[in-house]
Amino acid sequence: MLVSPQLEFLMEAHNGLSARIVKEAGFKGIWGSGLAISAQFGVRDNNEASWTQVVDNLEFMADASDLPILLDGDTGYGNFNNMRRLVRKLEQRGIAGVCIEDKVFPKTNSFIGGERQPLAEIDEFCGKIKAGKDSQGDDDFSIVARVEALIAGWGMEEALKRAEAYRQAGADAILIHSKLSRPDEILTFAREWGGRAPIVIVPTKYYSTPTEAFRKAGISTVIWANHLIRGAASAMQSVAKEIHDSQTLVNIEDRVASVDEIFRLQDADEYTEAERVYLTSSQAPRSAVVLAASRGKGLEALTEDKPKVMLPVAGKPLLRWIVDGFKKQGVNDITVVGGYRADAIDTAGIKLAVNERHAETGELASLACAIDRLRDDTVISYGDLLFRSYILRDLLDSEADFCVVVDSSATQPGGEGLAQTSSATRDLAFCSSPDTRDLFGQRATLQRVAPAVNPMEPQRVDGQWVGLLSVRGTGLARMQAMVAKLRERKDFDKLDVPALLNALVAAGEQVDVIYVHGHWRNVNDLDDFRRAGDFAHAQTPFSDTAAGQRND
């Protein structure tokens, strides 16, 4: 990378996890930042972490990623003898190179009073370079000499003099550093240097400079020096404060990586094999069916070339939020039933079934397109849902043959239920008992789902079915048989999933209810669509009265 004819980039990493993230992002090499490594230890960047601690940390980084690592080796951690030992230990751990700077040990970060920090004698520093080169066993091991003359205010002439001395001592590249917010010093140095050896730069201070300027100047390698540790610190501060202030995890669960994602970064293949050994006997395979055939009433202006499920919400399609939600909970066998503009559905990570008669049929006909291929415990979901991850997790944890999620947040005090809410509310749920908000021991079963309140039949309404149904064990075969029976009805093409639920209840099936209080939203119209982005960003922790309305 140092001698490549094109501009190359190194990304900072500071432990095994960040090293793997750098690799997955597509970078070709890693900068083992002294600032970032010391920061993740919780100490200052002035050699408070010993060189052996740094090298041990590098071993985890090398194990987690096969990318070449250039260590920020400070001053070499001592004199020429320390440098020799450092190079040998780095090679033993598969590290590709080390960058050392011409300051005095113990060093302090260059951006903290750099102009007051003394520089090493040229001859002494050249001795370190020679000692390192003489100690390496791999011809490709690289030593980069970092020139601090510009940081220390010694001027361009001194910087060029030192760089040339270091080149002659055997340095494979020169890192020229500047603390100015403009790249003027760096570009001047590159012009005067004339390509005598590769130039490496760290544009932390002059970050707004177009990268093309570095290409034109003949720079070899750009180091993005500390941005993962800074990004991680910012995220951790935000999450810690939110949990402290709210005393709940609900508001952050969908803003952070899932536990499964951490498992994957720790080594997905090995973990999957461990699952087969340790979890197969206790966890049955699970699948999902997402009903996504609709264009979307009220959204025609946005869905001319795509179905509703492909509308962008907070940076990714609505369908992807649903699919990712299932995958976070270990449900990877996902069938999406498309219809309108099914050709525009992103099929990454899913199986696509198509309801060719979507224009004249309803939800149950779409479900019928996928139901015969189901073999495992299954969750059936509407395709326009956004929901907090705990809702799906609790549904998957249910041991009932049939289980639905009902939102009680729109019901009114005093048992009036949804009769007092908007007449546009749909999929009203009548249950064996209301939601008492008890955390433990509450058991309720579904009695029926109705499209609206019938004023001629006053009855307590216990909530709204949100569009999630789980089917387990032998319940799957019984549901498949019920769909086959409903197919015999003349009005089958117009039936929806609530009709299936009502038929199951009428046949004597027990459909358990999991109550939630908000924390979900669907996208039915333009107003819902505008609000969906906020919900996806976890800025709207509770649904409101309109959050669950359907008009599919």
N, C-alpha and C positions, 0 to 999 in steps of 0.2 A: 504493500500500500504506500510505503514511503517513496518508492521509486516509480510508482505508477505514472503514466503520462496524463492521467485525468485526476481531477480533484477528488480526494477521498475524505471520508468522515468517520470520526470516532465518537461514540456516545458514552457518556459517563455511566458507570455502574459502581455499586458499593457493597454488594453482597450477592449470594447465589440467585436470589429471586430477581433482583434487578438485572443481573447478567442474562438470565433467560428472557426477560422482557425485552431487553435490547436486541437479542437475537431474533425474537419473533417479530419485532418491528421492522426488520429487514436490514439492520446495520451490518457492516462487514467486519467491524472491529470495536473493541471496548477500551475506554480510558478508565483506568483504575484510579480515580481521583483521590488525592490525599485529603482534600477538604471533605469530600463526601464520606470516605471511609472513616475518618476521625469523627465526623458528625454522627454517623450511625452508631459509633461507640459511645457517643455523648461526651467527647472530649474536644479540646481545642486543636486547631490545625498548626501545632508547633511541636510536633514530635512527642506529644504526650502519649500517644499510642506507640508502643515499641515496634521495631521493624519485624520482630518475630510474630507479633499479633497481626500486623498487616499482611505478612506472607501467609499465615494460616487462613486469614480471611480470603485471600486470593485463591487458595486451594479450592474453597467452596465455589468461587466464581468460575474457575476453570472446569470444575466438575459439572456445573450447571449449564455451561455453554462451550461449544467447540470453537468459538471466535477467538482470534488473537487478541491478547490483552497487553496494552502498554501501561505499565505501572507509573504513576506519579511518585517517583522515589525520593522526593524532597532533595536533600543534599547528598544522598547516598548513605545516610545514617552514620556518618562518621568520616574517617580518613580512608586512604586507599585500601587498607586491609578490610575494613567494613564493606567497601564496595565490591571487593573480590568475593567475599562470602555471600553478599546479597545476590550477585549474579548467579553463583552456583545454585543457591537455594531457589531462585526464580526459575532457572532452567529445570530443576528437579520437579517443579510443579507445573511445567508446561506453559509458563508465561513467555510471551513473544518478545518483550523488550522492557526497558526502563528508561524513564526520563529523569535526569538529575539537573539541579539548578545551581548556579554559581553563587550561592550564598553561604553563610557560616552556620554550622550546626550548633545548637538546635535552631531550626529556621522558624519563621512566622509567616503566615499567609501574606502574599505580596500586596494585597489590597488593604492591609492594616499597617499603615505607616511605612510603606515600601521605600519611600525616599530616605528614611532614617536607618534602613537596614544595611549593614556592611556587606560588601561583596568579597568572595574568596579571591585569593591571589591567583592570577592566571596560571602560573606554573603548577601550583598545587592542584587546581581543578583539572588541568590537563593530565596530571598524574593519576587522578581518579578515573578519567576516561580510559587511559592506557591500561590501567590495572583491570578495569572491567572487561575491556576487549581481550586482553591476554587470558582472562579467566573463563571466557565463554567456551562451551564445547560445541555449540550449534552455530554454524556459520551464519545462519539467518537471525540469530538473536541480535536485537537492535538496541543501541544506546543513543538516546536523543539528548543533546546538550541544550539546556534552557538558559538563555541569556537574559539577565535581569538588569542590564545597564540602563535601559530606558525607564524601567520602573523606579530605579534608584536615582534617576536624574543625572546620570553620568554622560548622557548625550549619544548621538548617533555614531560618532567616530569611535568611541569606546565600544559600543555594541558591535560594530563591524570588526574591530580589532579582536575582540574576544571570540566572536563567532569563527573567524578564520583560524585562530589558534586552536579552538576546539575541533574544527574540521581536520586540521593537520594531526591532531592527537588521536584521531580515529573515530570521532563521532559520526554516526550514520545519518544524522539530520540535525538541524538547528531549530529550536523552538524560540521564537522571538516574541517577547511579551510586552504589552503596553496597557496602561490603565486609562488612556484617554477614551472619550466617548466617540471619537472619530478615528478612522483607520489610517490617518495621515502618516504616523510614524512607521506603521507596519508596511505600508505601500512604498514608502521611501526606502526602508531597509531592503525590501525585495528588489527594488530597482537597482540599488547600489550593490547588492549582493551578487547579482548577475548569474544566478543559477549554479553557484559553485557546489552546493549540496542542497538536498531537499529542505524546504522551510515548512515548519509546523506552526500553526497559530491557534490562539484561544480567544475568540471574539466575545468574551463575556461582557466586556464594557462597551464595545462598539457593535452591539448586537443588531442594530438597525441597518448595518451596511449590507447592500445586496450581495448575495453569494457570488454573483457573476463577477464582481470586482475582484474577488480572490482568484478566480480562474484566470482573468486577464493578467493578474500580477504574477502568475506562475507559482502560486502557493501549492504545496504538495498535499497537505492534510489539515483539515479543520477539526478541532476538538470542541464538542459541545460539553462543557466541563463539569457542570454541577446541577443540571436541570432536573434530573430524576429525584435527587435528594430534596431539592427545593419543592418540587411538585408533591412529593410524598409528605413532607412536613406540613405543607399547606392543607392537604387533604386530611391528615391526622388531626391537626388543630381544629378543623371545622367539625369533624365527626365527634371528637371528644367533647367539644363544647356543646354540640347539639344534644348528645346523650346526657351530659351533666345537667343541662338546663331543662330538658323535657322529661327526664327520668323514664324514658321509654326507648325501645329500639325501633318502634314502628316507623318513625320518620326518616330513618337512615338505612333501613334494610335494603331498599332498592337503589340506594346511591352508592353502595360499596360492592366490591367483588363478592361473589358467592363463595361459600366454603368449597364447593365443587371446583370453582375456578382456581382456588389456591391449591387444591389437590392436584389439579391438572398441571399447574406450573411446577409442582414438586416432582412430577414425572407421571404423566397420564397413563402410559402403557403399563408401568409397574403397578400403579394403583388399580387399574382395571383388572389386571390379573389377580390382585389381592381380593378384589370384590368377588371374582368367580370362586375363589377358595373359601372366603369367610362369610359371604353374604348371600350366596345363591340359595342356600337352604331356607333362609328366613325371609327373603324378599322376592316376590313374584315379579315377572316382567310386567311393565306397564306401558300403555300406549295412549294416544289422544286422537280425537277427531275434531277438527275445527271447521265449522260451517261458514263458508266464505263465498257463497254464490251471488250475493247481492251487489247491485250497483250502488245502492244507498239512496233512499228517498230523501229529498231535501239537499242532496249533495251532487246533483247532476252537473252543476257548473264545474265541479272539480274532478268528476269521474268519467269524462268523455273517453279517455284513453286508458283507464285503469279501473279495477274494481275498488270498492270502498276500503278493503283490507290493505291496499297498497298506498293509501294516502300517507304522506310523511307526517309523523308526529315526533317532535323533538329530535329530529335528525335521522330517524329511521322509520320504515314503513310500520303501520299499525300491526300488520301480521307478524313482523319480526319481534315486536314487544311480546306478543302472545307466545310465539315459538321459543324465544329466549326464556320466558317465564317457565315454560314446561321443562326446558333443558336444564335450567337451574335446579329443578327438583328431580333430576334424573330420569325424566320422561323424554326419551330420544326417538321413539317410534311414533312419528306424528304424521297423520294423514289430513291434508287440507282439501276440502271439497269446494272446488271453484265452479263458476258458472259464467257470469258476465265477465268478459275480457280475461278469461282464465289464462290466456297466453301471456298476460302481463304479470302473472304472479311469480315472484321469486321462489324457485323451488329448492334453493340451497337448504339442505338439512331436513327436507320434508318429502313425503309422497303426495302426489297430486292426483285426486280423482275429480272428474268433471261431470256436473249435472247438465247434460246437453239441453234439458228442457227447463232450465232455470227460469225462463221468462214466464212460464205458465204454471210452475209448481212452487211449493213452499218448502219449509225447513225439513219436514220429515222425508220428503222425496230426496232432498240432498243427503240426509243421513243414510237413507237406503242405498245410496251409491257407494257407501264405504262399509256398511255394517256387516256384510258377509265376509269381509276379509279380516275382521277382528278376531283375535284369538286370546288376548290377554286382558287383564284388568284395564279398564279404559275410562278416560275422562272425556266427556263431550262438552264442547265449548262453542259459544257464539263467536263469530269472527271479528266483532267490533268492541272487544272488551279490553280494558286496562284494569289491572288489579294488583294489590300488594301481594308479595310473594307468600306471606303467611296464610292467605286465604286458600291458595292452591295446596300448600303444604298440609294444612288441616284437613282439606278434602281428601287428599291422598292417604292421610293417616286413618281415616274412617274405615272401620271393619265391616260396615253395613253393605249388603248386596247392592243397595241403591242409596245414594245420598245426594242431596242438593244443597246449594248455598242460598240462603235467604237474607236479604238486608232489611233489618228492622228499623233503620235510622229515620225513615219517613213516617213511621207510625206516631200517632199523637197520644199524649197522656190521657188516662181515663178510659182506655179501651176503645177509643173511637176508631183507631186504625187509620188506614189510608182513605177512608171515606171522606176525610176532610182535606185531602190533598188534591193536587191538580188532576183534572179529568183525563189528562194525557198519559198518566202513569199506566204502565202495562204489566202483564205477568204478575198479578197480585197473588200472594201466597196465603192460603188458609191452612193453619196448622193445628195440631192437637193441643198446643199450649203456646202462649206468647213468649217473647224474649224477655226474661227477667233480668238480663245482663249478669246473671250468675256465671262465675268462671268455671265452677265444677258441678258435676252431677245433673245438669239440666238435660232432659231428653225430650225431643219433640219430633213428631212425624208429620209428613205432608198429607193433607186431606184433599186439596185440589189447587189448581192454578187457574185463575180466571183473567180474561183480558181487561176487565174493569169491574167496578163495584156496581152491583144491581141494587138500585134504591128500593126496589120492591121486596128484596130479601135482605134485610139488615142483618149483618153478621160481622163479627170482629175480623178485621184483616190484620194479619200478623207480620206482613212485610212484602217484599218483592223478590221474586226469583231472579237472580242476577244473570243466569245463562250458563251455569256450570252444573254438570251432573256427572257423578262417578258411578261406575258399574263394576262390581267385583265378583270373582268366583263364578258360581253357577248362575248368578244374576244375568250374566252376559247372554247365555243361551236363552233364558226366559225373555230378555228384551228383544233378541233377534226374532223369537217366535211371535212376540206381540207386534212387532213391525210387520211381519209377514201377514198376520191376521188383519191389521189395519189396512194393508194394501188391497184387501178385498172390498173395502168400502168405496162407494162411488165418489166420495169427496176426498179421497186420499191425497190427491194432488194439492189440495188446499190446506192440509193439516200441518200444524207446527209441532215443535217439541213439547210444549205444554200439553197438547192433546195426547202425546205418548205417555207423559207423566200421569195424567188423569186416568188413562186406560190401565196403566199398571196398578194404580191405587184401587180402581174399581174391580180389578181382578184379584184383589187381596194382598198385593205386594206391600211390604212396609218400606217406605221411602223416608230415610232419616233426614233430619234438617240440621244444618250447621248455621247458626245465626252469626251474622256480622253486623257491624254498625258503621256503614260507609266503607271507605277505603277501596272503592272501585268506581269505574266510570265506563260508559259506553259512548260510541260516536254515532249519533243518529242524524244530526243536522249540522249546519254551519256553526251554530252556537256551541254545540258539544265539541266540534272540531277545534274551535278556538281555545276551549278550555283544556283540551286533552294534553297539549304540550306542557302546561303547568303541572298537571297531575303526573305526567311521565317523569318530570324533573323532581317529583316529590315535594312540590311547592304547595299542593293542595291536599293536606293529609286526610280530610274527610269529604265524602260526597255530600252534596246537598239534595234537596227534594227532587231536583231534575236529573240528578246524576244517573239514575237507573232507568229512565224512561226509554221505552223501545217503540219504534214505529217501522220495523222491518217489513 
